[in-house]
Amino acid sequence: MRIGCKKFADFSLFPSKKANFTRHSLFSGECEKKFAVRRRICYNKNNYRLFCSFGEKEAGKDREFALNRIADAKRIVVKVGTSTLAHPTGKLNFRRMEEICRVLADLKNGGREVVLVTSGAIGVGCGKLALERRPEDTPSKQAAAAVGQCELMYLYDKFFSEYGCCVGQILLTRDVVEISDRKLHVVNTLHRLLEMGAVPIVNENDSVSVEEIEFGDNDTLSAIVATLCNADALVILSDIDGLFDRDPHKFPEAKLIPQVSELTDEILQSAGGVGSKLGTGGMVTKLHAAEIALQKGIPMALINGNDPHKLYHLFDGEPVGTLFAR
């Protein structure tokens, strides 16, 4: 959202609430208390535009409200990346995968609808095929994905079934949103699976598509899926605790940014490159997913997936990782 006058910029989720927009100000709606808090924009020393109110009390209220939106979310999309699912060797981390399935099944038993967007087909396929490293040529990546996807779904079905959950596989390509008929079929399938009490497990169809193979480890796909199924919240599980004001791998003194209400060019340009050697994701693709979610009014949390139990804390309304919300 650019600075200046823009109709209903932050009130799209609350159509009954209107406000007069003032130059150089941002606004946030709070439906319970029925008032708007004016916020100014400030920058830290690294030129990141951050969430900042006129006072700490107002900032706390906005963050509390955003956390409550996550806690109250009924339909959630959770994305898990390759680095979370696999050991550094490339072999599957069975313990973590089982923990993720158990926590998601428990959240579902608590009354939430769960959609899982998974990466890892290529990484798992590499392990299954005993490849020492991720292939560099596209046909080999697609072959590894074909092998890995079978293994992934076998294990997801096994682990979820142990906790009484039925799963359904949906393989997508990113152009699904560009073809109206295909988009409608995907939307109908997602909604019907949720109505039937199943957990849709979504992955890119890497055997026929190359976009996410080359760019992104399904981060963007997860935001698209959240939009298609009208999710109340999106959570990306990663190998990092959240968004930092600088690269924590290079700067140990880097500080976690607890909340971002707007993405700027400075943040996107400073996000760095790809992540682990097993995946293609990095902070850039996660911020792109956050941008899509913010535009659609869907709060997104970026948290460390090494401890899946953090999902409990997040959905209990506790601050975890970085929250992207307006």
C-alpha positions in Angstrom: 0.0 0.0 0.0 1.5 3.3 -1.0 1.4 6.4 1.3 -1.4 8.8 0.5 -5.1 8.7 -0.1 -6.5 5.3 -1.0 -10.0 4.2 -0.5 -10.6 1.4 2.0 -6.9 0.6 1.9 -6.9 -1.2 5.3 -10.6 -1.6 5.8 -11.3 -4.1 3.1 -12.1 -6.7 5.7 -14.5 -4.4 7.5 -16.7 -2.9 4.8 -19.0 -1.2 7.3 -16.1 0.9 8.7 -15.1 4.0 6.8 -12.4 6.5 7.6 -11.0 9.8 6.3 -7.5 9.1 5.1 -4.8 11.6 5.8 -1.6 12.1 3.8 1.4 10.2 5.2 -0.7 8.1 7.5 -1.7 4.5 7.7 -4.8 3.2 9.4 -5.8 -0.1 11.0 -9.3 -1.3 11.8 -10.4 -3.0 15.0 -13.9 -4.3 14.7 -14.3 -5.1 18.4 -13.5 -1.6 19.7 -14.9 0.2 16.6 -12.2 2.8 16.2 -9.2 3.5 13.9 -5.7 4.0 15.2 -3.5 6.3 13.1 0.0 5.1 12.6 3.1 6.7 11.4 5.9 5.1 9.3 9.3 4.8 10.8 12.6 3.3 9.6 15.3 1.5 11.5 19.0 1.9 10.8 18.8 -0.6 7.9 16.1 1.5 6.2 13.4 -1.1 6.8 10.0 0.4 6.9 8.4 -1.1 10.0 5.1 -1.3 11.9 5.1 1.7 14.3 2.3 3.5 16.1 2.3 6.9 17.7 2.7 5.1 21.0 3.6 1.7 22.4 0.1 1.2 23.7 -1.4 1.6 20.3 1.3 -0.7 18.8 0.5 -3.3 21.4 -3.2 -3.1 20.6 -2.6 -3.6 16.8 -0.3 -6.5 17.4 -2.8 -8.1 19.8 -5.5 -7.6 17.3 -3.5 -9.3 14.6 -2.6 -12.2 16.9 -6.2 -12.6 17.7 -7.1 -12.9 14.0 -4.6 -15.8 13.7 -6.0 -17.4 16.9 -9.6 -17.1 15.7 -8.8 -18.5 12.2 -11.1 -21.3 11.3 -9.6 -22.2 7.9 -5.8 -22.3 7.9 -3.2 -23.0 5.3 0.1 -24.3 6.5 3.1 -24.6 4.2 6.1 -26.8 5.1 9.4 -26.5 3.2 12.0 -29.0 2.1 14.5 -27.9 4.7 11.9 -28.6 7.4 11.0 -32.1 6.1 14.5 -33.3 5.4 17.8 -33.9 7.2 20.8 -32.1 5.8 21.6 -35.4 4.2 18.5 -35.1 2.0 16.8 -38.1 3.7 13.4 -37.5 5.2 13.2 -36.4 8.9 10.5 -38.8 9.9 10.2 -37.5 13.5 9.6 -34.0 12.4 7.2 -35.0 9.6 5.2 -37.1 12.1 5.1 -34.2 14.6 3.8 -31.8 11.9 1.0 -34.3 11.0 0.2 -34.9 14.7 -0.1 -31.1 15.5 -2.1 -30.4 12.4 -4.5 -33.3 13.1 -4.9 -32.0 16.7 -5.6 -28.5 15.4 -8.2 -30.0 13.0 -9.8 -31.9 16.0 -10.0 -28.6 17.7 -12.4 -27.3 15.1 -10.1 -25.8 12.4 -10.1 -26.7 8.7 -6.5 -27.5 7.6 -4.9 -27.3 4.2 -1.3 -28.4 3.9 0.9 -27.1 1.2 4.1 -29.2 1.0 7.4 -28.9 -0.7 10.0 -31.7 -0.7 9.2 -33.9 -3.6 12.5 -33.2 -5.3 14.5 -33.4 -2.1 12.8 -36.6 -1.0 13.3 -38.1 -4.5 17.0 -37.3 -4.4 17.2 -39.2 -1.1 15.2 -42.1 -2.5 17.4 -42.2 -5.6 20.5 -41.9 -3.5 21.6 -38.8 -5.3 24.4 -36.9 -3.5 23.1 -33.5 -4.4 20.1 -31.8 -5.9 20.2 -32.2 -9.8 20.9 -29.1 -11.8 19.1 -30.0 -15.0 15.3 -29.7 -15.2 14.5 -33.2 -16.5 16.4 -34.8 -13.6 14.6 -32.5 -11.1 11.3 -33.6 -12.6 12.3 -37.2 -12.4 13.3 -36.8 -8.7 10.0 -35.1 -8.1 8.0 -38.0 -9.6 9.7 -40.4 -7.3 9.6 -38.1 -4.2 5.9 -37.3 -4.6 5.0 -40.9 -4.2 7.0 -41.2 -1.0 5.7 -38.0 0.4 2.0 -38.9 0.0 2.6 -42.4 1.3 4.1 -41.0 4.5 1.5 -38.2 4.8 -1.3 -40.7 4.5 0.4 -43.0 7.0 1.0 -40.3 9.6 -2.3 -38.5 9.3 -4.2 -41.8 9.4 -2.6 -42.7 12.7 -4.5 -39.6 14.1 -7.8 -40.3 12.4 -7.4 -37.9 9.5 -8.1 -38.6 5.8 -6.0 -36.8 3.2 -6.4 -35.9 -0.4 -3.7 -35.0 -2.9 -3.9 -31.9 -5.2 -1.1 -31.2 -7.6 -1.2 -27.7 -9.1 0.6 -25.5 -11.5 0.8 -21.8 -10.9 -1.1 -20.9 -14.1 -4.3 -22.4 -12.5 -5.3 -18.9 -11.5 -5.1 -17.7 -15.1 -7.5 -20.2 -16.6 -11.0 -19.6 -15.2 -12.4 -23.1 -15.7 -9.4 -24.8 -14.0 -9.4 -22.3 -11.2 -13.1 -23.0 -10.6 -12.4 -26.8 -10.5 -9.6 -26.4 -8.0 -11.7 -24.1 -5.8 -14.6 -26.6 -5.8 -12.3 -29.5 -5.0 -10.6 -27.7 -2.1 -13.9 -26.7 -0.6 -15.5 -30.1 -1.1 -12.6 -31.9 0.5 -12.8 -29.5 3.5 -16.6 -30.1 3.7 -15.9 -33.8 3.8 -13.5 -33.4 6.7 -10.4 -34.3 4.7 -7.0 -32.5 4.8 -6.1 -31.4 1.3 -2.3 -31.8 0.7 -1.2 -29.5 -2.1 2.0 -29.5 -4.1 3.3 -28.1 -7.3 3.0 -30.7 -10.2 6.8 -30.6 -10.6 6.8 -33.4 -13.2 5.0 -31.0 -15.7 5.8 -27.6 -14.3 9.1 -25.9 -13.8 8.2 -22.5 -12.2 8.4 -23.5 -8.6 11.2 -25.9 -9.4 13.4 -23.0 -10.3 12.0 -20.3 -8.1 10.5 -20.6 -4.7 9.9 -24.0 -3.0 6.1 -23.4 -3.1 6.1 -20.3 -1.0 4.2 -18.4 -3.6 1.9 -21.4 -4.2 0.9 -21.4 -0.6 -0.3 -17.8 -0.8 -2.2 -18.7 -4.0 -3.9 -21.7 -2.3 -4.8 -19.5 0.7 -6.5 -17.1 -1.6 -8.3 -19.9 -3.6 -9.8 -21.5 -0.4 -10.6 -18.2 1.3 -8.3 -19.0 4.2 -8.4 -17.1 7.4 -4.6 -17.4 8.0 -1.5 -18.6 6.3 1.5 -20.0 8.1 4.9 -20.8 6.5 7.2 -23.2 8.4 10.8 -22.4 7.6 14.3 -23.0 8.8 14.5 -19.5 10.2 12.7 -17.9 13.2 11.1 -15.1 11.1 12.1 -11.9 9.3 15.2 -10.2 10.7 16.5 -6.7 10.1 19.6 -8.3 8.5 20.8 -11.7 7.6 21.1 -13.6 10.9 23.4 -16.2 9.3 26.0 -13.4 8.7 25.1 -11.0 11.6 24.5 -12.7 14.9 23.3 -9.5 16.4 20.4 -9.4 13.9 17.0 -8.6 15.5 13.7 -10.4 14.8 11.0 -8.1 13.4 7.8 -9.2 15.2 5.3 -7.6 12.8 5.3 -6.1 9.3 2.3 -4.3 8.1 3.7 -3.2 4.7 6.4 -4.6 2.4 8.7 -2.0 0.8 11.3 -2.2 -2.0 14.0 -2.0 0.7 12.8 -5.1 2.4 12.4 -7.1 -0.8 15.8 -6.0 -2.1 17.5 -6.9 1.1 15.9 -10.3 1.6 18.8 -12.3 0.1 19.0 -15.3 -2.1 17.9 -19.0 -1.9 17.8 -21.0 1.2 19.2 -24.5 1.8 20.8 -26.7 -0.8 17.8 -29.0 -0.8 15.2 -26.4 -1.6 14.8 -23.3 -3.7 13.1 -21.0 -1.3 14.6 -18.0 0.4 13.3 -14.9 2.2 12.5 -13.3 -1.1 9.9 -15.9 -2.0 8.4 -15.8 1.5 8.0 -12.1 1.3 6.4 -12.5 -2.1 3.9 -14.9 -0.5 3.4 -12.3 2.3 2.7 -9.6 -0.3 0.0 -11.7 -1.9 -1.6 -12.5 1.5 -1.5 -8.9 2.6 -3.2 -7.8 -0.6 -6.0 -10.3 0.0 -6.4 -9.4 3.7 -5.0 -12.8 4.9 -2.7 -12.6 7.9 0.5 -14.6 7.5 3.0 -15.9 10.0 6.6 -16.9 9.3 7.9 -19.3 12.0 10.6 -21.9 12.5 9.4 -25.3 11.6 12.1 -27.1 13.5 9.6 -27.2 16.4 6.1 -27.9 15.0 4.7 -27.4 18.5 5.1 -23.6 18.0 1.9 -23.9 15.9 0.1 -24.4 19.2 1.5 -21.2 20.6 0.7 -19.3 17.5 -2.9 -20.4 17.4 -3.2 -19.7 21.1 -2.6 -16.1 20.3 1.0 -16.0 21.5 3.7 -14.1 19.5 5.8 -16.4 17.4 8.0 -15.5 14.5 7.1 -12.7 12.3 3.5 -11.7 11.7 2.5 -10.1 8.4 -0.8 -8.3 8.9 -2.4 -4.9 8.6 
